[in-house]
Amino acid sequence: MLKWAIIFAVIALIAGALGFGGIAGASAGLAKILFVAFLVIAAVLFFMGRAAASRIGGG
C-alpha cells in the first residue's frame, strides 16, 4: 500500500510540473489517503504483534 501511495505521489508531482492540475490534485489526494491507510494498518499490526508477544511471554 505504501508503494501505491508513493506511485500516486510521483504521478501528482509529474502532472503538477506539466500543468495538469486536475490529475495532479486527484493523484495527490489518492496518495494521501493510501498513505494514511498504510499508517493505520501498520500501527494496528504493530500493537497486535506486541499484544501477542506479551501473551506468549516474549516481552
C-alpha positions as CSV (number, residue, x, y, z in Angstrom):
1,M,0.0,0.0,0.0
2,L,2.9,2.4,0.7
3,K,4.2,1.5,-2.7
4,W,0.9,2.7,-4.3
5,A,1.0,5.9,-2.2
6,I,4.5,6.7,-3.5
7,I,3.5,5.9,-7.1
8,F,0.5,8.3,-6.9
9,A,2.6,11.0,-5.2
10,V,5.1,10.8,-8.1
11,I,2.3,10.9,-10.6
12,A,1.0,14.0,-8.8
13,L,4.4,15.7,-8.9
14,I,4.9,15.0,-12.6
15,A,1.4,16.1,-13.5
16,G,1.7,19.2,-11.4
17,A,5.0,20.1,-13.1
18,L,3.4,19.6,-16.5
19,G,0.4,21.8,-15.7
20,F,-2.3,19.1,-15.4
21,G,-4.0,20.5,-12.3
22,G,-6.9,18.1,-12.1
23,I,-4.9,15.0,-12.5
24,A,-2.3,16.2,-10.0
25,G,-4.9,17.0,-7.4
26,A,-6.6,13.7,-7.8
27,S,-3.3,11.8,-7.6
28,A,-2.2,13.7,-4.6
29,G,-5.5,13.1,-2.8
30,L,-5.3,9.4,-3.5
31,A,-1.7,9.2,-2.4
32,K,-2.6,10.9,0.9
33,I,-5.5,8.5,1.5
34,L,-3.3,5.5,0.8
35,F,-0.5,6.7,3.0
36,V,-2.8,7.3,5.9
37,A,-4.4,3.9,5.4
38,F,-0.9,2.4,5.4
39,L,0.0,4.1,8.7
40,V,-3.2,3.0,10.4
41,I,-2.8,-0.7,9.3
42,A,0.9,-0.6,10.3
43,A,0.1,0.7,13.7
44,V,-2.7,-1.8,14.3
45,L,-0.4,-4.7,13.3
46,F,2.4,-3.4,15.5
47,F,0.2,-3.3,18.5
48,M,-1.4,-6.7,17.7
49,G,2.1,-8.1,17.5
50,R,3.1,-6.7,20.8
51,A,0.0,-8.0,22.4
52,A,0.6,-11.5,21.0
53,A,4.2,-11.4,22.2
54,S,3.3,-10.4,25.7
55,R,0.7,-13.3,25.9
56,I,3.4,-15.7,24.8
57,G,5.9,-14.3,27.2
58,G,8.2,-12.7,24.8
59,G,8.1,-9.2,26.1
